[in-house]
Amino acid sequence: MNNLDVWREIGTLVCDLDGVVYLGDEGIAGSGPALEALAEADIDLLYVTNNSTKTPDEVAAKIARTTGYAADPGSVVTSGIVTASRLSGLARTALVVGGRAIDVALESVGIEVTDVWQEAEAVVVGLDFGVNYDKLAGATQALRNGALFYATNTDSTYPTPDGLLPGGGVMAGALAIASDIEPVVSGKPEPEMQSYIAQRAHSPILVVGDRPETDAALAIDAGWSSAVVLSGVTRSLEEIPARFAPDVVVNTLADLVGLRST
Ligand SMILES: [Mg+2]
């Protein structure tokens, strides 16, 4: 039974992207007009994604390309942005096993990216399509030399049209094994992400996403409201574990926004 109170008062809508706004490279039906309606109602929006392979500018461009809605890059929060924010002031240099978007995020807070392990005060790991033995070796040496260990996410896989492929957790796992150190993790539902959102968002907060174990879990842990859409990895009500039961289950973001006027 949906709890429509989630819309009665809302400060910020925390909106997941893949499976909610778009699925792969296709916009999900109605998500563009839904985002437009939220903007017209002056509802504060944060797009929050565990994907660290794109910069906020690239994510905003993808929202525009797939939905027709011109999203503000300043409202995009990636797990790479959260990692950079958390490391700011803790490390001056970082060795990155991950995509260029992580470099950009770190440099935006004044952290210098280095390939020299002896110089690295931190190791940051995310999904890296160009991972190789030398990169893992350098990161391992930096970690064994005392560098801080941060992972943007520990997702074991990510969905593609060709099925599930290795996610950022595979690289983080390799380094955890090699260094015997566990990383601080920034993605949903981790406390790092929770506290970052708490700083940026206005209460009351409603989180919408397609993965109960990350999106709803983030909200439930923090005492925020949650909605699960069935337009992504979760396809039916029965697939939602009882411990991550959200306040609202709807087919799409457009349906969630539609509930405001019922
Ligand atoms: Mg998702």
Boltz pocket constraint, residues with backbone or C-beta under 6 A from the ligand:
constraints:
  - pocket:
      binder: B
      contacts: [[A, 16], [A, 17], [A, 18], [A, 19], [A, 20], [A, 209], [A, 210], [A, 211], [A, 232]]
      max_distance: 6.0
